[in-house]
Amino acid sequence: MPVIVTFLLPAVIFLLIYTSAVIFHLYRLYRLRVVDGVQNDWRQAARLAVCALWDAHGWLWHGYEIQGMENIPQGPFLVIYYHGALPIDMYYFIARMLLFKRLQIHTVADRFMFKIPGWKTLLEGLHVIPGTVGECTAVLRNGSPLAISPGGVYEAQFGDHRYQLHWKNRLGFARVAIEAKVPIVPMVTRNVREAFRTVGWLRGICRRIYAATRIPLAPVYGGFPVKLVTHLGKPIPYDASLTPEQLQKKVARAIEDLVEEHQTVPGNILRALTERIVDLPKKRPEKPIAANGKCQNGAVKDTSDTSSSGADRVKVS
């Protein structure tokens, strides 16, 4: 029974996503009454309702916190974050930023998400885009902040509790930052891999299926009420002298520094649950983490995912 529950708990997240989608559809259906009774923008009213739902869930189930808010710069900026098995930390982060800072974070997601029944209206309402470099640059030039996970779906499926980056040779986000001339804020959420995990012994076959079809099929289990704390690092300013490759390595190092400072590696579910009650001192890893997973910050190409070069797409979720 406990094993069954660990595979059923992720369904709660999908239930919340569909509840959010229903809220947007209802606000759109009754938009004339909403405009008269609430405010002039039914989409904004729906966003606030959805964000309140997600913020409440994050606070109750994970004791969600954000540390490093002082590192958020004025004006447009690019958030680069580590992608968990499910990016629930990004849902909570977006919700809290809108509710308490009135700052709408745009995000990039894989195109397959827009094909899931009922999700398109929700994604568009929350400013989620299937971003090319041009689209992402336009968002930033228009003055809006943007969040990208270079590892995306690949990192979600095949990353693990060692928190190594799986960016391969993806440089799209670096090109976006350089073209838009904006600072980059690195982001890591402590215990995001302990909240949800993918089944390790199926990783090999799932990797082959994903390489052939681009369909993410790695089973996810968990939903454990672990402590989640999002850490925002110091912004990396725009530097015209940096190439995309150099900027990618610099950002990867900044994220790995956040992992080294705040995350016990390898992650432990029991420890993460205990942190809901008491803040335990961080354990240092026995071995240093290799930069950017097996890819050494993009210097080594992984032939199992050659189609994701990042030349014209920013791979994210």
Short mmCIF file of the C-alpha atoms (twelve columns), coordinates in Angstrom:
data_MODEL
# 
_entry.id   MODEL 
# 
loop_
_atom_site.group_PDB 
_atom_site.id 
_atom_site.type_symbol 
_atom_site.label_atom_id 
_atom_site.label_alt_id 
_atom_site.label_comp_id 
_atom_site.label_asym_id 
_atom_site.label_seq_id 
_atom_site.Cartn_x 
_atom_site.Cartn_y 
_atom_site.Cartn_z 
_atom_site.pdbx_PDB_model_num 
ATOM 1   C CA . MET A 1   0.000   0.000  0.000   1 
ATOM 2   C CA . PRO A 2   2.729   2.615  0.823   1 
ATOM 3   C CA . VAL A 3   4.319   1.962  -2.583  1 
ATOM 4   C CA . ILE A 4   0.984   2.502  -4.325  1 
ATOM 5   C CA . VAL A 5   0.475   5.764  -2.438  1 
ATOM 6   C CA . THR A 6   3.853   7.120  -3.602  1 
ATOM 7   C CA . PHE A 7   2.711   6.718  -7.205  1 
ATOM 8   C CA . LEU A 8   -0.757  8.149  -6.515  1 
ATOM 9   C CA . LEU A 9   0.426   11.318 -4.747  1 
ATOM 10  C CA . PRO A 10  1.789   12.890 -7.984  1 
ATOM 11  C CA . ALA A 11  -1.798  12.766 -9.240  1 
ATOM 12  C CA . VAL A 12  -2.577  15.513 -6.713  1 
ATOM 13  C CA . ILE A 13  -0.339  17.885 -8.670  1 
ATOM 14  C CA . PHE A 14  -2.109  17.058 -11.921 1 
ATOM 15  C CA . LEU A 15  -5.438  17.547 -10.150 1 
ATOM 16  C CA . LEU A 16  -4.276  21.000 -9.059  1 
ATOM 17  C CA . ILE A 17  -3.186  21.783 -12.624 1 
ATOM 18  C CA . TYR A 18  -6.589  20.810 -14.002 1 
ATOM 19  C CA . THR A 19  -8.297  22.760 -11.221 1 
ATOM 20  C CA . SER A 20  -6.256  25.772 -12.300 1 
ATOM 21  C CA . ALA A 21  -7.298  25.182 -15.901 1 
ATOM 22  C CA . VAL A 22  -10.967 25.024 -14.842 1 
ATOM 23  C CA . ILE A 23  -10.577 28.347 -13.008 1 
ATOM 24  C CA . PHE A 24  -9.291  30.001 -16.178 1 
ATOM 25  C CA . HIS A 25  -12.094 28.503 -18.256 1 
ATOM 26  C CA . LEU A 26  -14.705 29.695 -15.734 1 
ATOM 27  C CA . TYR A 27  -13.284 33.205 -15.621 1 
ATOM 28  C CA . ARG A 28  -13.285 33.297 -19.411 1 
ATOM 29  C CA . LEU A 29  -16.865 31.970 -19.545 1 
ATOM 30  C CA . TYR A 30  -18.092 34.568 -17.044 1 
ATOM 31  C CA . ARG A 31  -15.659 37.303 -18.051 1 
ATOM 32  C CA . LEU A 32  -18.338 40.007 -18.415 1 
ATOM 33  C CA . ARG A 33  -19.489 39.545 -14.831 1 
ATOM 34  C CA . VAL A 34  -15.902 39.242 -13.610 1 
ATOM 35  C CA . VAL A 35  -14.946 42.516 -15.271 1 
ATOM 36  C CA . ASP A 36  -17.868 44.330 -13.665 1 
ATOM 37  C CA . GLY A 37  -17.450 42.755 -10.249 1 
ATOM 38  C CA . VAL A 38  -13.687 42.356 -9.829  1 
ATOM 39  C CA . GLN A 39  -11.412 44.247 -12.177 1 
ATOM 40  C CA . ASN A 40  -10.831 45.202 -15.777 1 
ATOM 41  C CA . ASP A 41  -8.821  42.115 -16.749 1 
ATOM 42  C CA . TRP A 42  -10.440 38.714 -16.283 1 
ATOM 43  C CA . ARG A 43  -7.146  36.976 -17.052 1 
ATOM 44  C CA . GLN A 44  -5.407  38.797 -14.222 1 
ATOM 45  C CA . ALA A 45  -8.284  37.920 -11.891 1 
ATOM 46  C CA . ALA A 46  -7.914  34.267 -12.899 1 
ATOM 47  C CA . ARG A 47  -4.131  34.406 -12.421 1 
ATOM 48  C CA . LEU A 48  -4.505  35.712 -8.908  1 
ATOM 49  C CA . ALA A 49  -7.026  32.987 -8.040  1 
ATOM 50  C CA . VAL A 50  -4.788  30.250 -9.482  1 
ATOM 51  C CA . CYS A 51  -1.683  31.649 -7.791  1 
ATOM 52  C CA . ALA A 52  -3.498  31.779 -4.446  1 
ATOM 53  C CA . LEU A 53  -4.336  28.073 -4.866  1 
ATOM 54  C CA . TRP A 54  -0.726  27.110 -5.602  1 
ATOM 55  C CA . ASP A 55  0.764   29.329 -2.911  1 
ATOM 56  C CA . ALA A 56  -1.563  27.803 -0.321  1 
ATOM 57  C CA . HIS A 57  -0.561  24.291 -1.409  1 
ATOM 58  C CA . GLY A 58  3.147   25.140 -1.274  1 
ATOM 59  C CA . TRP A 59  2.829   26.672 2.179   1 
ATOM 60  C CA . LEU A 60  0.712   23.869 3.664   1 
ATOM 61  C CA . TRP A 61  2.374   20.828 2.083   1 
ATOM 62  C CA . HIS A 62  6.001   21.920 1.782   1 
ATOM 63  C CA . GLY A 63  6.424   24.944 4.067   1 
ATOM 64  C CA . TYR A 64  7.649   26.683 0.910   1 
ATOM 65  C CA . GLU A 65  10.041  29.619 1.298   1 
ATOM 66  C CA . ILE A 66  12.114  31.868 -0.944  1 
ATOM 67  C CA . GLN A 67  15.548  33.080 0.158   1 
ATOM 68  C CA . GLY A 68  17.584  35.662 -1.720  1 
ATOM 69  C CA . MET A 69  14.767  37.972 -2.808  1 
ATOM 70  C CA . GLU A 70  17.232  40.836 -2.500  1 
ATOM 71  C CA . ASN A 71  19.041  39.384 -5.534  1 
ATOM 72  C CA . ILE A 72  16.131  40.128 -7.867  1 
ATOM 73  C CA . PRO A 73  17.220  43.116 -9.997  1 
ATOM 74  C CA . GLN A 74  15.114  46.011 -11.216 1 
ATOM 75  C CA . GLY A 75  13.808  45.688 -14.755 1 
ATOM 76  C CA . PRO A 76  13.738  42.544 -16.912 1 
ATOM 77  C CA . PHE A 77  15.914  39.601 -15.925 1 
ATOM 78  C CA . LEU A 78  16.373  35.933 -16.776 1 
ATOM 79  C CA . VAL A 79  15.948  33.217 -14.118 1 
ATOM 80  C CA . ILE A 80  17.896  30.023 -14.849 1 
ATOM 81  C CA . TYR A 81  16.879  27.131 -12.615 1 
ATOM 82  C CA . TYR A 82  17.550  23.469 -11.931 1 
ATOM 83  C CA . HIS A 83  14.644  21.289 -13.129 1 
ATOM 84  C CA . GLY A 84  13.242  18.734 -10.678 1 
ATOM 85  C CA . ALA A 85  11.303  15.620 -11.678 1 
ATOM 86  C CA . LEU A 86  8.254   17.898 -11.493 1 
ATOM 87  C CA . PRO A 87  8.918   21.664 -11.500 1 
ATOM 88  C CA . ILE A 88  6.592   22.352 -8.586  1 
ATOM 89  C CA . ASP A 89  9.078   24.823 -7.155  1 
ATOM 90  C CA . MET A 90  8.621   26.988 -10.242 1 
ATOM 91  C CA . TYR A 91  4.826   26.861 -9.794  1 
ATOM 92  C CA . TYR A 92  5.190   28.051 -6.210  1 
ATOM 93  C CA . PHE A 93  7.802   30.640 -7.148  1 
ATOM 94  C CA . ILE A 94  5.636   32.161 -9.884  1 
ATOM 95  C CA . ALA A 95  2.622   32.233 -7.555  1 
ATOM 96  C CA . ARG A 96  4.437   33.963 -4.717  1 
ATOM 97  C CA . MET A 97  6.109   36.509 -6.971  1 
ATOM 98  C CA . LEU A 98  2.760   37.527 -8.459  1 
ATOM 99  C CA . LEU A 99  0.847   37.564 -5.182  1 
ATOM 100 C CA . PHE A 100 3.385   39.383 -3.021  1 
ATOM 101 C CA . LYS A 101 5.604   41.248 -5.489  1 
ATOM 102 C CA . ARG A 102 3.044   41.814 -8.278  1 
ATOM 103 C CA . LEU A 103 5.714   40.505 -10.634 1 
ATOM 104 C CA . GLN A 104 4.578   38.203 -13.442 1 
ATOM 105 C CA . ILE A 105 7.322   35.710 -14.328 1 
ATOM 106 C CA . HIS A 106 7.019   34.405 -17.889 1 
ATOM 107 C CA . THR A 107 8.216   30.827 -18.390 1 
ATOM 108 C CA . VAL A 108 9.171   28.495 -21.221 1 
ATOM 109 C CA . ALA A 109 7.724   25.002 -21.600 1 
ATOM 110 C CA . ASP A 110 8.033   22.159 -24.063 1 
ATOM 111 C CA . ARG A 111 5.535   22.232 -26.925 1 
ATOM 112 C CA . PHE A 112 4.018   18.889 -25.903 1 
ATOM 113 C CA . MET A 113 2.467   20.564 -22.855 1 
ATOM 114 C CA . PHE A 114 0.309   22.750 -25.088 1 
ATOM 115 C CA . LYS A 115 -1.134  19.607 -26.653 1 
ATOM 116 C CA . ILE A 116 -2.404  18.193 -23.345 1 
ATOM 117 C CA . PRO A 117 -6.214  18.546 -23.281 1 
ATOM 118 C CA . GLY A 118 -7.355  21.519 -21.214 1 
ATOM 119 C CA . TRP A 119 -3.903  22.995 -20.596 1 
ATOM 120 C CA . LYS A 120 -3.514  25.492 -23.437 1 
ATOM 121 C CA . THR A 121 -5.753  28.216 -21.953 1 
ATOM 122 C CA . LEU A 122 -4.041  27.851 -18.576 1 
ATOM 123 C CA . LEU A 123 -0.535  28.038 -20.042 1 
ATOM 124 C CA . GLU A 124 -1.342  31.055 -22.172 1 
ATOM 125 C CA . GLY A 125 -3.025  32.770 -19.222 1 
ATOM 126 C CA . LEU A 126 0.074   32.266 -17.067 1 
ATOM 127 C CA . HIS A 127 2.392   33.557 -19.820 1 
ATOM 128 C CA . VAL A 128 3.983   30.203 -20.580 1 
ATOM 129 C CA . ILE A 129 5.513   30.056 -24.058 1 
ATOM 130 C CA . PRO A 130 7.129   27.309 -26.180 1 
ATOM 131 C CA . GLY A 131 10.067  29.639 -26.548 1 
ATOM 132 C CA . THR A 132 12.440  30.067 -29.415 1 
ATOM 133 C CA . VAL A 133 15.392  32.357 -28.884 1 
ATOM 134 C CA . GLY A 134 13.526  35.118 -30.715 1 
ATOM 135 C CA . GLU A 135 10.362  34.748 -28.632 1 
ATOM 136 C CA . CYS A 136 12.270  34.718 -25.366 1 
ATOM 137 C CA . THR A 137 14.319  37.750 -26.351 1 
ATOM 138 C CA . ALA A 138 11.130  39.634 -27.258 1 
ATOM 139 C CA . VAL A 139 9.624   38.915 -23.814 1 
ATOM 140 C CA . LEU A 140 12.678  40.347 -22.062 1 
ATOM 141 C CA . ARG A 141 12.906  43.358 -24.367 1 
ATOM 142 C CA . ASN A 142 9.273   44.113 -23.542 1 
ATOM 143 C CA . GLY A 143 10.307  44.480 -19.900 1 
ATOM 144 C CA . SER A 144 9.066   41.164 -18.461 1 
ATOM 145 C CA . PRO A 145 11.178  38.684 -16.467 1 
ATOM 146 C CA . LEU A 146 11.551  35.172 -17.896 1 
ATOM 147 C CA . ALA A 147 12.418  31.791 -16.351 1 
ATOM 148 C CA . ILE A 148 14.188  29.013 -18.261 1 
ATOM 149 C CA . SER A 149 15.529  25.598 -17.297 1 
ATOM 150 C CA . PRO A 150 18.181  24.629 -19.873 1 
ATOM 151 C CA . GLY A 151 17.970  20.986 -18.748 1 
ATOM 152 C CA . GLY A 152 14.235  20.899 -19.347 1 
ATOM 153 C CA . VAL A 153 12.396  17.626 -19.768 1 
ATOM 154 C CA . TYR A 154 15.663  15.719 -20.170 1 
ATOM 155 C CA . GLU A 155 16.955  16.902 -16.796 1 
ATOM 156 C CA . ALA A 156 13.551  16.248 -15.222 1 
ATOM 157 C CA . GLN A 157 13.510  12.619 -16.356 1 
ATOM 158 C CA . PHE A 158 17.137  11.622 -16.060 1 
ATOM 159 C CA . GLY A 159 18.479  13.797 -13.268 1 
ATOM 160 C CA . ASP A 160 18.616  12.345 -9.772  1 
ATOM 161 C CA . HIS A 161 19.171  13.169 -6.117  1 
ATOM 162 C CA . ARG A 162 22.780  14.154 -6.802  1 
ATOM 163 C CA . TYR A 163 21.556  17.405 -8.400  1 
ATOM 164 C CA . GLN A 164 23.913  17.320 -11.364 1 
ATOM 165 C CA . LEU A 165 23.036  19.537 -14.321 1 
ATOM 166 C CA . HIS A 166 22.122  17.904 -17.634 1 
ATOM 167 C CA . TRP A 167 22.407  20.810 -20.045 1 
ATOM 168 C CA . LYS A 168 24.541  19.100 -22.686 1 
ATOM 169 C CA . ASN A 169 25.461  21.647 -25.381 1 
ATOM 170 C CA . ARG A 170 22.341  23.796 -24.982 1 
ATOM 171 C CA . LEU A 171 23.210  27.445 -25.406 1 
ATOM 172 C CA . GLY A 172 19.822  28.966 -26.230 1 
ATOM 173 C CA . PHE A 173 19.364  30.647 -22.858 1 
ATOM 174 C CA . ALA A 174 22.815  32.243 -23.104 1 
ATOM 175 C CA . ARG A 175 21.998  33.637 -26.542 1 
ATOM 176 C CA . VAL A 176 18.742  35.029 -25.158 1 
ATOM 177 C CA . ALA A 177 20.509  36.812 -22.284 1 
ATOM 178 C CA . ILE A 178 23.168  38.241 -24.592 1 
ATOM 179 C CA . GLU A 179 20.702  39.436 -27.221 1 
ATOM 180 C CA . ALA A 180 18.343  40.961 -24.642 1 
ATOM 181 C CA . LYS A 181 21.247  42.365 -22.574 1 
ATOM 182 C CA . VAL A 182 19.728  41.312 -19.259 1 
ATOM 183 C CA . PRO A 183 21.178  39.905 -16.016 1 
ATOM 184 C CA . ILE A 184 20.758  36.247 -15.084 1 
ATOM 185 C CA . VAL A 185 19.538  35.120 -11.659 1 
ATOM 186 C CA . PRO A 186 20.546  31.495 -10.837 1 
ATOM 187 C CA . MET A 187 17.967  29.486 -8.898  1 
ATOM 188 C CA . VAL A 188 17.968  26.159 -7.040  1 
ATOM 189 C CA . THR A 189 15.283  24.742 -4.754  1 
ATOM 190 C CA . ARG A 190 16.465  22.650 -1.827  1 
ATOM 191 C CA . ASN A 191 14.917  19.152 -1.723  1 
ATOM 192 C CA . VAL A 192 13.037  19.487 -5.023  1 
ATOM 193 C CA . ARG A 193 14.372  16.013 -5.939  1 
ATOM 194 C CA . GLU A 194 13.141  14.620 -2.647  1 
ATOM 195 C CA . ALA A 195 9.583   15.852 -3.250  1 
ATOM 196 C CA . PHE A 196 9.291   13.889 -6.516  1 
ATOM 197 C CA . ARG A 197 11.613  11.368 -8.136  1 
ATOM 198 C CA . THR A 198 11.716  9.298  -11.297 1 
ATOM 199 C CA . VAL A 199 12.048  5.508  -11.245 1 
ATOM 200 C CA . GLY A 200 15.776  4.875  -11.609 1 
ATOM 201 C CA . TRP A 201 15.760  1.319  -12.971 1 
ATOM 202 C CA . LEU A 202 13.592  2.382  -15.934 1 
ATOM 203 C CA . ARG A 203 15.853  5.267  -16.908 1 
ATOM 204 C CA . GLY A 204 17.680  3.382  -19.655 1 
ATOM 205 C CA . ILE A 205 14.615  2.367  -21.644 1 
ATOM 206 C CA . CYS A 206 12.931  5.747  -21.027 1 
ATOM 207 C CA . ARG A 207 16.015  7.515  -22.351 1 
ATOM 208 C CA . ARG A 208 15.918  5.460  -25.556 1 
ATOM 209 C CA . ILE A 209 12.201  6.115  -26.012 1 
ATOM 210 C CA . TYR A 210 12.691  9.832  -25.435 1 
ATOM 211 C CA . ALA A 211 15.585  10.003 -27.902 1 
ATOM 212 C CA . ALA A 212 13.419  8.359  -30.566 1 
ATOM 213 C CA . THR A 213 10.056  10.044 -29.931 1 
ATOM 214 C CA . ARG A 214 10.695  13.151 -27.759 1 
ATOM 215 C CA . ILE A 215 7.905   11.874 -25.482 1 
ATOM 216 C CA . PRO A 216 8.700   11.956 -21.733 1 
ATOM 217 C CA . LEU A 217 7.562   8.651  -20.232 1 
ATOM 218 C CA . ALA A 218 9.736   8.292  -17.115 1 
ATOM 219 C CA . PRO A 219 7.392   7.303  -14.228 1 
ATOM 220 C CA . VAL A 220 7.286   9.803  -11.362 1 
ATOM 221 C CA . TYR A 221 6.648   8.921  -7.740  1 
ATOM 222 C CA . GLY A 222 6.657   10.876 -4.499  1 
ATOM 223 C CA . GLY A 223 4.659   13.896 -3.477  1 
ATOM 224 C CA . PHE A 224 6.339   13.752 -0.074  1 
ATOM 225 C CA . PRO A 225 5.733   16.800 2.178   1 
ATOM 226 C CA . VAL A 226 9.416   17.717 2.336   1 
ATOM 227 C CA . LYS A 227 10.725  21.177 3.114   1 
ATOM 228 C CA . LEU A 228 11.194  23.240 -0.054  1 
ATOM 229 C CA . VAL A 229 13.311  26.385 -0.016  1 
ATOM 230 C CA . THR A 230 14.078  28.255 -3.242  1 
ATOM 231 C CA . HIS A 231 17.485  29.942 -3.214  1 
ATOM 232 C CA . LEU A 232 18.169  32.840 -5.582  1 
ATOM 233 C CA . GLY A 233 21.818  33.570 -6.237  1 
ATOM 234 C CA . LYS A 234 23.477  36.884 -6.951  1 
ATOM 235 C CA . PRO A 235 22.606  38.187 -10.422 1 
ATOM 236 C CA . ILE A 236 25.140  37.668 -13.190 1 
ATOM 237 C CA . PRO A 237 25.292  41.006 -15.040 1 
ATOM 238 C CA . TYR A 238 25.244  41.338 -18.805 1 
ATOM 239 C CA . ASP A 239 28.750  41.195 -20.216 1 
ATOM 240 C CA . ALA A 240 29.152  41.876 -23.927 1 
ATOM 241 C CA . SER A 241 32.601  40.270 -23.919 1 
ATOM 242 C CA . LEU A 242 31.260  36.791 -23.065 1 
ATOM 243 C CA . THR A 243 30.427  34.234 -25.738 1 
ATOM 244 C CA . PRO A 244 27.342  31.998 -25.282 1 
ATOM 245 C CA . GLU A 245 29.644  29.108 -24.346 1 
ATOM 246 C CA . GLN A 246 31.430  31.169 -21.703 1 
ATOM 247 C CA . LEU A 247 28.167  32.480 -20.284 1 
ATOM 248 C CA . GLN A 248 26.718  28.971 -20.108 1 
ATOM 249 C CA . LYS A 249 29.673  27.785 -18.058 1 
ATOM 250 C CA . LYS A 250 29.483  30.800 -15.766 1 
ATOM 251 C CA . VAL A 251 25.781  30.261 -15.048 1 
ATOM 252 C CA . ALA A 252 26.245  26.510 -14.581 1 
ATOM 253 C CA . ARG A 253 28.975  27.190 -12.032 1 
ATOM 254 C CA . ALA A 254 26.702  29.637 -10.184 1 
ATOM 255 C CA . ILE A 255 23.931  27.038 -9.928  1 
ATOM 256 C CA . GLU A 256 26.371  24.361 -8.813  1 
ATOM 257 C CA . ASP A 257 27.648  26.754 -6.147  1 
ATOM 258 C CA . LEU A 258 24.075  27.158 -4.868  1 
ATOM 259 C CA . VAL A 259 23.692  23.369 -4.744  1 
ATOM 260 C CA . GLU A 260 26.993  23.043 -2.885  1 
ATOM 261 C CA . GLU A 261 26.000  25.736 -0.386  1 
ATOM 262 C CA . HIS A 262 22.401  24.747 0.350   1 
ATOM 263 C CA . GLN A 263 21.712  21.156 -0.745  1 
ATOM 264 C CA . THR A 264 22.880  17.978 0.966   1 
ATOM 265 C CA . VAL A 265 24.144  15.656 -1.788  1 
ATOM 266 C CA . PRO A 266 23.019  12.994 -2.313  1 
ATOM 267 C CA . GLY A 267 19.557  14.093 -1.274  1 
ATOM 268 C CA . ASN A 268 17.715  12.087 1.347   1 
ATOM 269 C CA . ILE A 269 13.913  11.948 1.640   1 
ATOM 270 C CA . LEU A 270 13.862  11.273 5.399   1 
ATOM 271 C CA . ARG A 271 16.235  14.160 6.027   1 
ATOM 272 C CA . ALA A 272 14.137  16.457 3.828   1 
ATOM 273 C CA . LEU A 273 11.023  15.481 5.793   1 
ATOM 274 C CA . THR A 274 12.806  16.210 9.059   1 
ATOM 275 C CA . GLU A 275 13.669  19.684 7.810   1 
ATOM 276 C CA . ARG A 276 9.963   20.546 8.005   1 
ATOM 277 C CA . ILE A 277 10.461  20.476 11.769  1 
ATOM 278 C CA . VAL A 278 14.075  21.505 12.317  1 
ATOM 279 C CA . ASP A 279 16.676  23.103 10.050  1 
ATOM 280 C CA . LEU A 280 19.487  20.549 9.878   1 
ATOM 281 C CA . PRO A 281 23.078  21.597 9.085   1 
ATOM 282 C CA . LYS A 282 24.075  20.742 5.545   1 
ATOM 283 C CA . LYS A 283 26.203  17.655 4.971   1 
ATOM 284 C CA . ARG A 284 29.107  18.102 2.607   1 
ATOM 285 C CA . PRO A 285 29.347  15.698 -0.350  1 
ATOM 286 C CA . GLU A 286 32.018  13.012 -0.150  1 
ATOM 287 C CA . LYS A 287 33.118  13.720 -3.714  1 
ATOM 288 C CA . PRO A 288 33.014  17.001 -5.666  1 
ATOM 289 C CA . ILE A 289 30.147  17.303 -8.106  1 
ATOM 290 C CA . ALA A 290 31.200  17.222 -11.759 1 
ATOM 291 C CA . ALA A 291 30.328  20.484 -13.459 1 
ATOM 292 C CA . ASN A 292 27.126  20.254 -15.497 1 
ATOM 293 C CA . GLY A 293 26.604  16.540 -14.903 1 
ATOM 294 C CA . LYS A 294 28.512  14.423 -17.399 1 
ATOM 295 C CA . CYS A 295 28.764  17.237 -19.898 1 
ATOM 296 C CA . GLN A 296 31.332  19.500 -18.234 1 
ATOM 297 C CA . ASN A 297 29.281  22.635 -18.893 1 
ATOM 298 C CA . GLY A 298 28.503  21.673 -22.443 1 
ATOM 299 C CA . ALA A 299 32.054  20.858 -23.509 1 
ATOM 300 C CA . VAL A 300 31.238  17.205 -24.147 1 
ATOM 301 C CA . LYS A 301 28.408  16.355 -26.489 1 
ATOM 302 C CA . ASP A 302 25.981  13.578 -25.493 1 
ATOM 303 C CA . THR A 303 25.065  11.712 -28.667 1 
ATOM 304 C CA . SER A 304 21.946  10.240 -27.056 1 
ATOM 305 C CA . ASP A 305 20.202  13.620 -27.340 1 
ATOM 306 C CA . THR A 306 21.783  15.239 -30.384 1 
ATOM 307 C CA . SER A 307 18.563  16.870 -31.532 1 
ATOM 308 C CA . SER A 308 18.571  19.307 -28.594 1 
ATOM 309 C CA . SER A 309 21.403  21.570 -29.637 1 
ATOM 310 C CA . GLY A 310 19.823  24.752 -28.364 1 
ATOM 311 C CA . ALA A 311 20.817  26.628 -31.530 1 
ATOM 312 C CA . ASP A 312 17.322  27.944 -32.206 1 
ATOM 313 C CA . ARG A 313 15.244  26.582 -29.319 1 
ATOM 314 C CA . VAL A 314 15.477  27.150 -25.607 1 
ATOM 315 C CA . LYS A 315 14.787  23.692 -24.171 1 
ATOM 316 C CA . VAL A 316 13.071  23.956 -20.834 1 
ATOM 317 C CA . SER A 317 10.288  21.805 -19.492 1 
# 
